Amino acid sequence: MMRLARVATGPDAAARGIARAARRRHPAGYDRGMDNFWVAAVWSLIPTIVVLGLLIFMLRGIVHMDRNERRTYAKVEAEERAKRGLPPKPPATSH
């Protein structure tokens, strides 16, 4: 025996069908409106801003480490030149 599907009739049957289909397609809490546009825009930019911050932090650390290493190397070199009785190294000229 075959069961027939219940068919809704009436003036608002189509509207109920559309609303029911919309509920199935979209998760709860999403109203498909512009109300949450700015919230979504901010949430989409946060990962980019975080990655940019990490990149800047890493590059800053690399530059500081290189500067400190060059300063220490110059100090050690000056001490070695003084031990050997050599004149101080002339300052480097930038081109």
N, C-alpha and C positions, 0 to 999 in steps of 0.2 A: 504494500500500500504506500503510495507516494504522498508525502505531506507538501502542501502548498505553502509558500512563504506568505506571511501576512503583509498585505499591501496597505500602506497608509493613504487615506484619502482626505480631502478637505483643502481649504484655501492655504493653510500654513504647512502642509505636508512637505512641500519642496524646501521651505526654509528649515524645517527640522532636519531634513535629510542633508542639507548643506552644512548645518551646524554640527551634525553628528560626524560627517566626513572630515570637517575641519578639526574636530577634537581628536580624531584618529591620526591625522597627519602630523600634528604639531604637539610637542610635549606640553605638559601642564605648566602654566605660568608664562607662556609666550603668547601675547595677544596680537602679534603681527602688526602692531601699530608703531607710531613714531615716538611713543612715550619713553621708550627705553633707548632711543637712538644715541644720546650722549653718553649714557652708561656703557653701551656697547662700544662706542668709539674710544672711551677712556680705557676700557678693559683690553681693547685690541692694541692700544699703544703701550701699555705697561710692559709687555715682554721686550719690546724694542728699546725702551728707555732703560730697562734693567741691564740688557746686554750692552748697551752703549756705556752705561756706568761702569760695568765690569771691564770693558775694553779700555776705557780711560784710566781706570785704577791700575790695570796691568801695565799699560804703556808708561804711565807716570812712574811706577816702580822700576821699570827697566831703565828709564832715563836717569833716575836718581842713582840706581845701582851703578850704571856706567860712569856717571860723574864721580861718584865716590871712589870707584876703582881707579879711574885716571888720576885723581888727586893722590891716592895712596901710592900708586906706581911712581908718580912724579916725586913724592916725598922720599921713597926708598931709593930712587935713582939719584936724587940730590945727596942723600947720605952716602951712597956708594962712591959718588964722584968726590965728595969731601974726604972720605977715607983714603982715596988714592992720590989726593993732592991735585985733582983736576979742577979747572975753573968751573963755576956754575954753568949750567946749560943755558944758552941764550933763549929768550922768550920766543915762542913760535909766532910767526907772522901769518895773519889770515889773508888769503887771496880772494 
